[in-house]
Each structure stands twice: as structure tokens, then as C-alpha cells.
Amino acid sequence: MPRTRTPVVAGWFTGEGDGFRLLGTRCSACSSVFFPREDAFCRNPGCAGGELTEVPLSSRGRVWSYTDSRYRPPSPYATDPELSWDPCALIAVELESERIVVLGQAVPGITVADLAVGMEVEVVPGVLHEDEETTWTTWHWRPTGMTA
């Protein structure tokens, strides 16, 4: 039986392949862009507030910072201590157009030894976890020029 593909957080990303994008919101009054999405109010303290519109974010950016994640994540990210867990590289990426920083995991196989501040990366669909019934989907950062 095929697994159901379910986003880890609904509404934070959309699409597949080259059409995969993170989704943010843009304020109509000050043009500030937010990720994760904001549906209630503009988070810019200097803005009187405007209508928030969903926008797809840039698919590329530059490594702003990175680190090695060598600890087991807490619940709800890893709830079963019997499940295997592998360390991963976490990357903070400054998006090209929006000039905001978005955190995420590197694609499997990329370690901190493969990364450098300023390196160009792109957002791609990823898998956080799979069980017998569900593939929990998320996003990963991949250095540009690499193929899946």
C-alpha cells in the first residue's frame, strides 16, 4: 500500500520538483515578507498594518550560517526513541529577493564540511520521516549545481 504524503506543517510549502516553493506572506502596507507565514497581523513593528497576501518565496539564496545537528530532536520531531536518527547539517539561508533568513536541513549527504558562508543553495522538497502509512514532507537546502 502506498504511503500518504503529508506536509509536516500544512501551508508552509507547495509544489514539486522545479515548482517547489516555500510560502510566506507579504504586507500590503510596508511590503515586509514573513516566513513562517503570518495570517493575523504584520510583524513589522514600524507598520500600522495592512492586508497580508500569500506569496511564493525565492527558490535560491546564500548560506548565511550553518551548524551540525548532533542531538536527537525533542517531540514532536522525534517521538519514538527506538527510531533511528541521523545527525544533519542545519542551514540558515538568506533568500535573494526577500532578504529574510530561513532555517532548514541540508539535503541528505551534505555535511558542514561541504558548506561555506555565501554559498548559493536552492530549496527542494524533502522527507522528514516515513512510517508504514505516511511520508512526512518538508523542505531541504541543496547547494546549486547538485542533482537529486
DSSP file (Angstrom, degrees, kcal/mol; ACC not computed):
  #  RESIDUE AA STRUCTURE BP1 BP2  ACC     N-H-->O    O-->H-N    N-H-->O    O-->H-N    TCO  KAPPA ALPHA  PHI   PSI    X-CA   Y-CA   Z-CA
    1    1 A M              0   0    0      0, 0.0     2,-0.0     0, 0.0     0, 0.0   0.000 360.0 360.0 360.0 130.6    0.0    0.0    0.0
    2    2 A P        -     0   0    0      0, 0.0     2,-0.2     0, 0.0   130,-0.0  -0.344 360.0-112.4 -69.0 148.5    1.5    3.4   -0.9
    3    3 A R        -     0   0    0    131,-0.1     2,-0.4     1,-0.1   131,-0.3  -0.500  25.9-116.0 -77.7 148.5    2.2    5.9    1.8
    4    4 A T  E     -a  134   0A   0    129,-3.0   131,-2.8    -2,-0.2     2,-0.6  -0.735  25.0-134.0 -81.9 129.3    0.3    9.1    2.1
    5    5 A R  E     +a  135   0A   0     -2,-0.4   131,-0.2   129,-0.2   129,-0.0  -0.780  32.3 176.2 -87.5 121.1    2.5   12.2    1.6
    6    6 A T  E     -a  136   0A   0    129,-2.7   131,-2.4    -2,-0.6     2,-0.1  -0.989  30.2-121.7-130.9 125.0    1.7   14.7    4.3
    7    7 A P  E     -a  137   0A   0      0, 0.0     3,-0.3     0, 0.0   131,-0.2  -0.382  17.1-133.6 -61.9 140.8    3.4   18.1    4.9
    8    8 A V  S    S+     0   0    0    129,-2.8     2,-0.4     1,-0.3   130,-0.1   0.908 101.9  20.4 -60.2 -42.1    5.0   18.4    8.3
    9    9 A V  S >  S-     0   0    0    128,-0.3     3,-1.4     4,-0.0    -1,-0.3  -0.962  92.4-129.8-130.0 113.9    3.3   21.8    8.6
   10   10 A A  T 3  S+     0   0    0     -2,-0.4    -4,-0.0    -3,-0.3    -2,-0.0  -0.356  87.8  18.3 -63.7 136.3    0.4   22.5    6.2
   11   11 A G  T 3  S+     0   0    0      2,-0.4    -1,-0.2    -2,-0.1    26,-0.1   0.441  93.4 100.8  87.9   0.7    0.6   25.7    4.2
   12   12 A W  S <  S+     0   0    0     -3,-1.4    11,-2.6     1,-0.2     2,-0.3   0.660  90.7   9.9 -92.5 -16.2    4.3   26.3    4.6
   13   13 A F  E     -G   22   0B   0     -4,-0.3    -2,-0.4     9,-0.3     2,-0.3  -0.980  62.0-170.3-156.0 163.7    5.3   25.0    1.1
   14   14 A T  E     +G   21   0B   0      7,-2.3     7,-2.5    -2,-0.3     2,-0.0  -0.973  39.9  32.9-152.0 160.5    3.8   23.9   -2.1
   15   15 A G        -     0   0    0     -2,-0.3     2,-0.3     5,-0.2     5,-0.2  -0.083  61.7-104.2  87.5 177.1    4.6   22.2   -5.4
   16   16 A E  S >  S-     0   0    0      4,-0.1     3,-1.9   109,-0.0     4,-0.2  -0.916  70.8  -9.5-137.7 161.7    7.1   19.5   -6.6
   17   17 A G  G >  S-     0   0    0     -2,-0.3     3,-1.6     1,-0.3     0, 0.0  -0.140 132.4  -5.7  52.8-134.1   10.4   19.5   -8.5
   18   18 A D  G 3  S+     0   0    0      1,-0.3    -1,-0.3   106,-0.1    41,-0.0   0.693 135.6  60.5 -66.4 -18.2   11.3   22.8  -10.0
   19   19 A G  G <  S+     0   0    0     -3,-1.9    -1,-0.3     2,-0.0     2,-0.2   0.388  75.4 121.8 -89.3   3.4    7.9   24.2   -8.9
   20   20 A F    <   +     0   0    0     -3,-1.6     2,-0.3    -4,-0.2    -5,-0.2  -0.497  37.1 166.9 -70.2 131.5    8.6   23.6   -5.2
   21   21 A R  E     -G   14   0B   0     -7,-2.5    -7,-2.3    -2,-0.2     2,-0.2  -0.999  37.9-123.3-145.4 145.1    8.4   26.8   -3.1
   22   22 A L  E     -G   13   0B   0     -2,-0.3    35,-2.8    36,-0.3     2,-0.5  -0.607  34.9-133.0 -74.9 149.4    8.2   27.9    0.5
   23   23 A L  E     +H   56   0C   0    -11,-2.6    14,-0.4    -2,-0.2     2,-0.2  -0.931  32.6 162.7-112.5 129.5    5.1   30.1    1.1
   24   24 A G  E     -H   55   0C   0     31,-3.1    31,-2.5    -2,-0.5     2,-0.4  -0.558  31.9-111.9-123.1-169.7    5.3   33.3    3.0
   25   25 A T  E     -HI  54  34C   0      9,-1.6     9,-2.6    29,-0.3     2,-0.4  -0.974  17.6-153.8-129.7 148.6    3.1   36.4    3.4
   26   26 A R  E     -HI  53  33C   0     27,-2.4    27,-2.3    -2,-0.4     2,-0.4  -0.971  17.3-129.3-122.0 135.6    3.7   39.9    2.3
   27   27 A C  E  >  -H   52   0C   0      5,-2.3     4,-1.8    -2,-0.4    25,-0.2  -0.696   7.7-148.8 -83.7 131.1    2.2   43.0    4.0
   28   28 A S  T  4 S+     0   0    0     23,-2.4    -1,-0.1    -2,-0.4    24,-0.1   0.741  94.4  51.0 -71.1 -22.8    0.4   45.4    1.5
   29   29 A A  T  4 S+     0   0    0     22,-0.2    -1,-0.2     1,-0.1    23,-0.0   0.902 130.2   9.9 -83.2 -42.6    1.3   48.4    3.7
   30   30 A C  T  4 S-     0   0    0      2,-0.1    -2,-0.2    17,-0.0    -1,-0.1   0.480  90.0-125.8-119.0  -4.9    5.0   48.0    4.2
   31   31 A S     <  +     0   0    0     -4,-1.8    -3,-0.1     1,-0.2     2,-0.1   0.563  52.7 157.0  68.0  11.2    5.9   45.2    1.8
   32   32 A S        -     0   0    0     -6,-0.1    -5,-2.3    12,-0.0     2,-0.4  -0.412  31.4-146.0 -64.6 143.0    7.6   43.2    4.6
   33   33 A V  E     -I   26   0C   0     65,-0.2     2,-0.4    -7,-0.2    -7,-0.2  -0.916  13.5-162.2-114.7 140.5    7.7   39.4    3.9
   34   34 A F  E     -I   25   0C   0     -9,-2.6    -9,-1.6    -2,-0.4     4,-0.2  -0.958   5.0-147.3-127.9 140.5    7.4   36.8    6.6
   35   35 A F  S    S+     0   0    0     -2,-0.4     2,-0.2   -11,-0.2   -11,-0.1  -0.927  87.0  44.2-146.4 129.2    8.2   33.1    6.9
   36   36 A P  S    S-     0   0    0      0, 0.0   -11,-0.1     0, 0.0   -12,-0.1   0.519 117.2 -95.6 -64.4 164.5    6.8   31.2    8.5
   37   37 A R        -     0   0    0    -14,-0.4     2,-0.4    -2,-0.2    -2,-0.1  -0.039  33.6-149.6 -52.0 150.7    3.5   32.6    7.2
   38   38 A E        +     0   0    0     -4,-0.2    -4,-0.1     1,-0.1    -1,-0.1  -0.997  22.1 168.4-124.8 127.3    1.6   35.2    9.2
   39   39 A D  S    S+     0   0    0     -2,-0.4    13,-0.2   -14,-0.1    -1,-0.1   0.557  70.6  51.0-112.7 -13.0   -2.1   35.3    8.9
   40   40 A A  S    S-     0   0    0      1,-0.3     2,-0.3     0, 0.0    12,-0.1   0.916 113.3 -20.1 -96.4 -49.1   -3.1   37.6   11.7
   41   41 A F  S    S-     0   0    0     10,-0.1     2,-0.3     8,-0.0    -1,-0.3  -0.984  70.3 -82.9-158.6 161.3   -1.1   40.9   11.5
   42   42 A C        -     0   0    0     -2,-0.3     5,-0.1     8,-0.2    -9,-0.0  -0.564  30.6-153.6 -71.2 129.5    2.1   42.4   10.1
   43   43 A R        +     0   0    0     -2,-0.3    -1,-0.1     3,-0.0     3,-0.0   0.481  63.2 110.0 -84.7  -3.0    5.0   41.6   12.4
   44   44 A N    >   -     0   0    0      1,-0.2     3,-1.9     2,-0.1    -2,-0.1  -0.642  62.0-152.0 -73.6 115.4    6.9   44.8   11.3
   45   45 A P  T 3  S+     0   0    0      0, 0.0    -1,-0.2     0, 0.0    -2,-0.0   0.720  93.1  56.0 -64.9 -19.3    6.8   47.0   14.5
   46   46 A G  T 3  S+     0   0    0     -3,-0.0     2,-0.4   -16,-0.0    -2,-0.1   0.379  91.7  91.9 -91.1   5.4    7.0   50.1   12.3
   47   47 A C    <   -     0   0    0     -3,-1.9     3,-0.1     1,-0.1    -5,-0.0  -0.829  65.3-149.7-106.2 137.3    4.0   49.2   10.3
   48   48 A A        -     0   0    0     -2,-0.4    -1,-0.1     1,-0.2     2,-0.0   0.626  62.3 -97.9 -74.4 -13.2    0.4   50.3   11.0
   49   49 A G        -     0   0    0     -5,-0.1     2,-0.3    -8,-0.1    -1,-0.2   0.077  44.8-170.6 107.2 142.5   -0.7   47.1    9.4
   50   50 A G        -     0   0    0     -3,-0.1     2,-0.2    -2,-0.0    -8,-0.2  -0.859  42.2 -59.4-149.1-177.4   -2.0   46.1    6.0
   51   51 A E        -     0   0    0     -2,-0.3   -23,-2.4   -24,-0.1     2,-0.5  -0.532  49.8-136.3 -72.6 136.8   -3.6   43.1    4.2
   52   52 A L  E     -H   27   0C   0     -2,-0.2     2,-0.4   -25,-0.2   -25,-0.2  -0.847  21.1-168.9 -99.1 128.9   -1.4   40.0    4.3
   53   53 A T  E     -H   26   0C   0    -27,-2.3   -27,-2.4    -2,-0.5     2,-0.2  -0.945  25.2-114.7-120.4 136.1   -1.1   38.1    1.0
   54   54 A E  E     -H   25   0C   0     -2,-0.4   -29,-0.3   -29,-0.2   -31,-0.0  -0.482  39.6-179.9 -67.1 135.3    0.4   34.7    0.4
   55   55 A V  E     -H   24   0C   0    -31,-2.5   -31,-3.1    -2,-0.2     2,-0.3  -0.999  30.5-120.5-137.5 140.2    3.5   34.8   -1.7
   56   56 A P  E     -H   23   0C   0      0, 0.0   -33,-0.2     0, 0.0     2,-0.1  -0.629  37.6-132.5 -73.8 139.2    5.9   32.1   -3.0
   57   57 A L        -     0   0    0    -35,-2.8   -35,-0.2    -2,-0.3   -22,-0.0  -0.451  31.9 -75.6 -90.7 164.5    9.4   32.8   -1.8
   58   58 A S        -     0   0    0      1,-0.1   -36,-0.3    -2,-0.1    -1,-0.2  -0.222  33.0-143.1 -53.6 144.4   12.6   32.8   -3.8
   59   59 A S  S    S+     0   0    0    -38,-0.1    64,-2.5    -3,-0.1     2,-0.3   0.592  80.1  50.5 -87.9 -11.0   13.9   29.3   -4.6
   60   60 A R  E     +B  122   0A   0     62,-0.2    36,-1.9    81,-0.0     2,-0.3  -0.906  58.1 145.6-128.6 155.4   17.5   30.3   -4.1
   61   61 A G  E     -BC 121  95A   0     60,-2.2    60,-2.6    -2,-0.3     2,-0.4  -0.918  41.7 -90.2-164.0-171.1   19.6   32.1   -1.5
   62   62 A R  E     -BC 120  94A   0     32,-2.1    32,-2.7    -2,-0.3     2,-0.3  -0.924  42.3-101.1-119.9 142.6   23.0   32.2    0.1
   63   63 A V  E     + C   0  93A   0     56,-2.6    55,-2.8    -2,-0.4    30,-0.2  -0.446  37.3 177.0 -61.4 121.6   24.2   30.4    3.2
   64   64 A W  E     -     0   0A   0     28,-3.3     2,-0.3     1,-0.5    29,-0.2   0.773  67.4 -23.2 -94.4 -37.5   24.1   32.9    6.0
   65   65 A S  E     - C   0  92A   0     27,-1.6    27,-2.8    51,-0.1    -1,-0.5  -0.961  61.7-167.8-164.0 166.4   25.2   30.4    8.7
   66   66 A Y  E     - C   0  91A   0     -2,-0.3     2,-0.3    25,-0.2    25,-0.2  -0.986   3.5-177.8-158.6 161.1   25.2   26.7    9.3
   67   67 A T  E     - C   0  90A   0     23,-2.2    23,-2.7    -2,-0.3     2,-0.5  -0.970  32.2-103.6-155.2 166.2   25.8   24.1   12.1
   68   68 A D  E     - C   0  89A   0     -2,-0.3     2,-0.9    21,-0.2    21,-0.2  -0.850  26.1-146.5 -95.6 127.4   25.9   20.4   12.7
   69   69 A S  E     + C   0  88A   0     19,-3.2    19,-1.2    -2,-0.5    -2,-0.0  -0.822  32.7 157.8 -96.5 100.7   22.9   19.0   14.5
   70   70 A R        +     0   0    0     -2,-0.9     2,-0.3    17,-0.2    -1,-0.1   0.295  45.6  86.6-108.7   8.7   24.2   16.2   16.6
   71   71 A Y  S    S-     0   0    0      1,-0.0    -2,-0.0     0, 0.0     0, 0.0  -0.816  84.2-108.0-109.0 152.2   21.4   16.0   19.2
   72   72 A R        -     0   0    0     -2,-0.3     6,-0.1     1,-0.1    -2,-0.1  -0.630  42.6-116.8 -74.8 126.5   18.2   14.0   18.9
   73   73 A P        -     0   0    0      0, 0.0     5,-0.1     0, 0.0    -1,-0.1  -0.277  27.9-117.9 -64.4 150.3   15.3   16.4   18.4
   74   74 A P    >>  -     0   0    0      0, 0.0     3,-1.6     0, 0.0     4,-0.9  -0.283  53.2 -40.4 -78.4 170.9   12.6   16.6   21.0
   75   75 A S  T 34 S+     0   0    0      1,-0.3     4,-0.0     2,-0.2     0, 0.0  -0.428 121.7  32.3 -60.3 142.3    8.9   15.7   20.5
   76   76 A P  T 34 S+     0   0    0      0, 0.0     3,-0.4     0, 0.0    -1,-0.3  -0.979 122.2  51.8 -90.9   4.3    7.1   16.2   18.2
   77   77 A Y  T <4 S+     0   0    0     -3,-1.6     2,-0.3     1,-0.3    -2,-0.2   0.857 129.5  12.6 -73.6 -35.4   10.0   15.9   15.8
   78   78 A A  S  < S+     0   0    0     -4,-0.9    -1,-0.3     1,-0.1    -3,-0.1  -0.792  70.4 160.5-141.6  96.2   11.3   12.6   17.1
   79   79 A T        +     0   0    0     -3,-0.4    -4,-0.1    -2,-0.3    -1,-0.1   0.733  58.8  66.5 -92.9 -23.6    8.7   10.9   19.3
   80   80 A D    >   -     0   0    0      1,-0.1     3,-1.6     4,-0.1    -1,-0.1  -0.876  60.5-162.1-106.9 111.1    9.9    7.2   19.2
   81   81 A P  T 3  S+     0   0    0      0, 0.0    -1,-0.1     0, 0.0     4,-0.1   0.694  90.1  63.4 -65.0 -16.1   13.3    6.6   20.9
   82   82 A E  T 3  S+     0   0    0      2,-0.1     2,-0.1    -3,-0.0    -2,-0.0   0.693  83.4  94.7 -79.2 -19.2   13.5    3.3   19.0
   83   83 A L  S <  S-     0   0    0     -3,-1.6     2,-0.1     1,-0.1    -5,-0.0  -0.461  84.4-110.9 -73.3 144.3   13.5    5.0   15.6
   84   84 A S        -     0   0    0     -2,-0.1     2,-0.4     2,-0.0    -1,-0.1  -0.411  33.2-168.1 -71.3 151.8   16.9    5.7   14.1
   85   85 A W        -     0   0    0     -2,-0.1   -13,-0.0    -4,-0.1    -7,-0.0  -0.988   4.9-159.2-143.0 132.6   18.1    9.3   13.9
   86   86 A D        -     0   0    0     -2,-0.4   -17,-0.0     1,-0.0    -2,-0.0  -0.910  26.2-111.1-112.9 138.3   21.0   10.6   11.9
   87   87 A P        -     0   0    0      0, 0.0     2,-0.3     0, 0.0   -17,-0.2  -0.241  40.3-169.3 -58.2 155.2   22.7   13.9   12.6
   88   88 A C  E     -C   69   0A   0    -19,-1.2   -19,-3.2    20,-0.1     2,-0.5  -0.948  26.0-103.9-143.5 163.5   22.2   16.5    9.8
   89   89 A A  E     -C   68   0A   0     21,-0.6    17,-2.7    -2,-0.3     2,-0.4  -0.785  30.6-152.5 -88.3 132.2   23.5   19.9    8.7
   90   90 A L  E     -CD  67 105A   0    -23,-2.7   -23,-2.2    -2,-0.5     2,-0.4  -0.900  12.6-163.0-104.4 135.1   21.2   22.8    9.5
   91   91 A I  E     -CD  66 104A   0     13,-3.4    13,-1.7    -2,-0.4     2,-0.6  -0.968  16.4-153.4-125.6 131.9   21.5   25.8    7.2
   92   92 A A  E     -CD  65 103A   0    -27,-2.8   -28,-3.3    -2,-0.4   -27,-1.6  -0.923  25.8-166.2 -97.8 120.9   20.3   29.4    7.7
   93   93 A V  E     -CD  63 102A   0      9,-2.6     9,-2.8    -2,-0.6     2,-0.7  -0.930  18.5-144.3-117.8 127.9   19.7   30.8    4.2
   94   94 A E  E     -CD  62 101A   0    -32,-2.7   -32,-2.1    -2,-0.5     7,-0.2  -0.818  28.9-130.4 -87.9 117.8   19.2   34.5    3.2
   95   95 A L  E  >  -C   61   0A   0      5,-2.8     4,-1.6    -2,-0.7   -34,-0.2  -0.431  11.6-127.4 -71.8 141.8   16.7   34.5    0.4
   96   96 A E  T  4 S+     0   0    0    -36,-1.9   -35,-0.1     1,-0.2    -1,-0.1   0.933  98.2  23.1 -55.4 -59.8   17.7   36.5   -2.7
   97   97 A S  T  4 S+     0   0    0    -37,-0.3    -1,-0.2     1,-0.2   -36,-0.1   0.897 126.1  45.1 -80.2 -41.7   14.7   38.8   -3.2
   98   98 A E  T  4 S-     0   0    0      2,-0.1   -65,-0.2     1,-0.0    -2,-0.2   0.738  87.3-144.4 -79.9 -23.8   13.1   38.9    0.2
   99   99 A R     <  +     0   0    0     -4,-1.6     2,-0.3     1,-0.3    -3,-0.1   0.845  56.2 128.2  59.3  35.8   16.3   39.4    2.2
  100  100 A I        -     0   0    0     -5,-0.2    -5,-2.8    -7,-0.1     2,-0.5  -0.852  59.4-121.9-115.1 158.0   15.0   37.2    5.0
  101  101 A V  E     -D   94   0A   0     -2,-0.3     2,-0.4    -7,-0.2    -7,-0.2  -0.874  25.1-170.6-104.9 129.0   16.7   34.3    6.6
  102  102 A V  E     -D   93   0A   0     -9,-2.8    -9,-2.6    -2,-0.5     2,-0.3  -0.973  12.1-143.6-121.8 130.0   15.1   30.8    6.6
  103  103 A L  E     +D   92   0A   0     -2,-0.4     2,-0.3   -11,-0.2   -11,-0.2  -0.652  34.2 138.0 -90.9 146.1   16.3   27.8    8.5
  104  104 A G  E     -D   91   0A   0    -13,-1.7   -13,-3.4    -2,-0.3     2,-0.2  -0.973  49.3 -82.1-172.4 169.9   16.2   24.3    7.2
  105  105 A Q  E     -De  90 140A   0     34,-0.6    36,-2.6    -2,-0.3   -15,-0.2  -0.486  41.3-117.0 -79.0 151.6   18.0   21.0    6.9
  106  106 A A  E     - e   0 141A   0    -17,-2.7    36,-0.2    34,-0.2   -17,-0.1  -0.506  45.4 -87.4 -75.9 156.9   20.6   20.3    4.2
  107  107 A V    >   -     0   0    0     34,-2.1     3,-2.0    -2,-0.2   -18,-0.2  -0.319  62.1 -80.5 -59.6 150.5   19.7   17.5    1.8
  108  108 A P  T 3  S+     0   0    0      0, 0.0    -1,-0.1     0, 0.0     3,-0.1  -0.254 119.4  32.2 -54.2 139.8   20.9   14.1    3.0
  109  109 A G  T 3  S+     0   0    0      1,-0.3     2,-0.5    -3,-0.1    -2,-0.1   0.158  90.5 110.0  97.3 -18.2   24.6   13.6    2.3
  110  110 A I    <   -     0   0    0     -3,-2.0   -21,-0.6   -21,-0.1    -1,-0.3  -0.804  46.2-178.0 -91.8 128.0   25.6   17.2    2.7
  111  111 A T    >   -     0   0    0     -2,-0.5     3,-1.8    -3,-0.1     4,-0.4  -0.656  45.8 -95.4-115.9 174.7   27.6   17.9    5.9
  112  112 A V  G >  S+     0   0    0      1,-0.3     3,-1.2    -2,-0.2   -44,-0.0   0.787 122.3  66.4 -62.2 -25.2   29.1   21.1    7.4
  113  113 A A  G 3  S+     0   0    0      1,-0.2    -1,-0.3     3,-0.0    -3,-0.0   0.726 100.0  51.2 -66.5 -20.2   32.3   20.2    5.6
  114  114 A D  G <  S+     0   0    0     -3,-1.8    -1,-0.2     2,-0.0     2,-0.2   0.499 101.4  81.0 -91.7  -5.6   30.5   20.8    2.3
  115  115 A L    <   +     0   0    0     -3,-1.2     2,-0.3    -4,-0.4   -49,-0.1  -0.654  48.8 178.4-108.1 156.8   29.2   24.2    3.2
  116  116 A A    >   -     0   0    0     -2,-0.2     3,-2.1   -51,-0.1   -53,-0.3  -0.976  40.6 -97.6-150.6 143.6   30.6   27.8    3.3
  117  117 A V  T 3  S+     0   0    0     -2,-0.3   -53,-0.2     1,-0.3     3,-0.1  -0.409 113.3  26.1 -59.0 133.8   29.0   31.1    4.2
  118  118 A G  T 3  S+     0   0    0    -55,-2.8    -1,-0.3     1,-0.3   -54,-0.1   0.223  86.6 139.4  94.7 -13.3   27.9   32.8    1.0
  119  119 A M    <   -     0   0    0     -3,-2.1   -56,-2.6   -56,-0.1     2,-0.3  -0.375  57.0-115.7 -63.9 139.6   27.5   29.6   -1.0
  120  120 A E  E     +B   62   0A   0    -58,-0.2    24,-1.9    -3,-0.1     2,-0.3  -0.634  40.5 174.7 -80.3 133.7   24.4   29.5   -3.2
  121  121 A V  E     -BF  61 143A   0    -60,-2.6   -60,-2.2    -2,-0.3     2,-0.3  -0.898  17.5-146.4-132.3 162.4   21.7   27.0   -2.3
  122  122 A E  E     -BF  60 142A   0     20,-2.7    20,-2.6    -2,-0.3     2,-0.3  -0.952  21.7-113.8-130.0 152.0   18.2   26.1   -3.5
  123  123 A V  E     + F   0 141A   0    -64,-2.5    18,-0.2    -2,-0.3  -103,-0.1  -0.673  39.1 173.7 -85.1 136.7   15.1   24.9   -1.8
  124  124 A V  E     - F   0 140A   0     16,-2.5    16,-2.6    -2,-0.3  -106,-0.1  -0.951  38.8 -88.9-137.8 156.6   14.0   21.4   -2.7
  125  125 A P  E     + F   0 139A   0      0, 0.0     2,-0.3     0, 0.0    14,-0.2  -0.380  52.2 179.7 -64.0 145.9   11.3   19.0   -1.5
  126  126 A G  E     - F   0 138A   0     12,-2.4    12,-2.3   -19,-0.1     2,-0.5  -0.884  28.0-121.0-141.4 172.5   12.5   16.7    1.3
  127  127 A V  E     - F   0 137A   0     -2,-0.3    10,-0.2    10,-0.3     3,-0.1  -0.979  16.4-177.9-119.6 127.3   11.3   14.0    3.7
  128  128 A L  E    S-     0   0A   0      8,-3.0     2,-0.3    -2,-0.5     9,-0.2   0.854  71.0 -15.9 -87.1 -41.6   11.5   14.4    7.4
  129  129 A H  E     - F   0 136A   0      7,-1.1     7,-3.2     2,-0.0     2,-0.4  -0.988  53.9-154.9-161.7 152.0   10.2   10.9    8.4
  130  130 A E  E     + F   0 135A   0     -2,-0.3     5,-0.2     5,-0.2     2,-0.2  -0.998  13.8 172.2-132.9 139.7    8.4    7.9    7.0
  131  131 A D        -     0   0    0      3,-2.5    -2,-0.0    -2,-0.4  -128,-0.0  -0.635  56.2 -76.5-126.0-167.8    6.4    5.3    8.7
  132  132 A E  S    S+     0   0    0     -2,-0.2     3,-0.1     1,-0.2    -2,-0.0   0.793 128.4  23.7 -64.4 -27.5    4.3    2.4    7.4
  133  133 A E  S    S+     0   0    0      1,-0.2  -129,-3.0  -130,-0.1     2,-0.4   0.720 119.1  45.9-109.3 -27.4    1.4    4.8    6.4
  134  134 A T  E     -a    4   0A   0   -131,-0.3    -3,-2.5  -129,-0.0     2,-0.6  -0.948  49.0-156.6-133.1 139.5    2.8    8.3    5.9
  135  135 A T  E     -aF   5 130A   0   -131,-2.8  -129,-2.7    -2,-0.4     2,-0.7  -0.969  25.9-147.7-105.4 114.0    5.7   10.1    4.3
  136  136 A W  E     -aF   6 129A   0     -7,-3.2    -8,-3.0    -2,-0.6    -7,-1.1  -0.745  18.5-154.0 -86.9 114.6    6.1   13.4    6.2
  137  137 A T  E     +aF   7 127A   0   -131,-2.4  -129,-2.8    -2,-0.7  -128,-0.3  -0.573  26.0 147.8 -96.1 153.8    7.3   16.0    3.8
  138  138 A T  E     - F   0 126A   0    -12,-2.3   -12,-2.4    -2,-0.2     2,-0.3  -0.709  43.8 -82.4-153.0-159.8    9.4   19.2    4.4
  139  139 A W  E     - F   0 125A   0    -14,-0.2   -34,-0.6    -2,-0.2     2,-0.3  -0.904  32.2-167.4-120.6 154.1   12.0   21.3    2.6
  140  140 A H  E     -eF 105 124A   0    -16,-2.6   -16,-2.5    -2,-0.3     2,-0.5  -0.933  20.7-124.3-131.8 158.5   15.7   20.9    2.4
  141  141 A W  E     -eF 106 123A   0    -36,-2.6   -34,-2.1    -2,-0.3   -18,-0.2  -0.901  27.5-172.9-103.3 133.5   18.5   23.2    1.2
  142  142 A R  E     - F   0 122A   0    -20,-2.6   -20,-2.7    -2,-0.5     3,-0.1  -0.991  30.4-111.3-127.9 130.5   20.8   21.9   -1.6
  143  143 A P  E >   - F   0 121A   0      0, 0.0     3,-1.5     0, 0.0   -22,-0.3  -0.350  47.2-103.9 -54.9 137.5   23.9   23.5   -3.0
  144  144 A T  T 3  S+     0   0    0    -24,-1.9     3,-0.1     1,-0.2   -24,-0.1  -0.294 105.5  38.9 -65.3 151.0   23.2   24.7   -6.5
  145  145 A G  T 3  S+     0   0    0      1,-0.4     2,-0.3    -3,-0.1    -1,-0.2   0.239  91.0 112.0  91.5 -13.0   24.6   22.6   -9.3
  146  146 A M    <   -     0   0    0     -3,-1.5    -1,-0.4    -4,-0.0     2,-0.3  -0.648  58.1-142.7 -87.7 149.9   23.9   19.4   -7.4
  147  147 A T              0   0    0     -2,-0.3    -3,-0.0    -3,-0.1    -1,-0.0  -0.788 360.0 360.0-107.9 158.9   21.3   17.0   -8.7
  148  148 A A              0   0    0     -2,-0.3    -1,-0.0    -6,-0.0    -2,-0.0   0.489 360.0 360.0 -62.9 360.0   18.9   14.9   -6.6
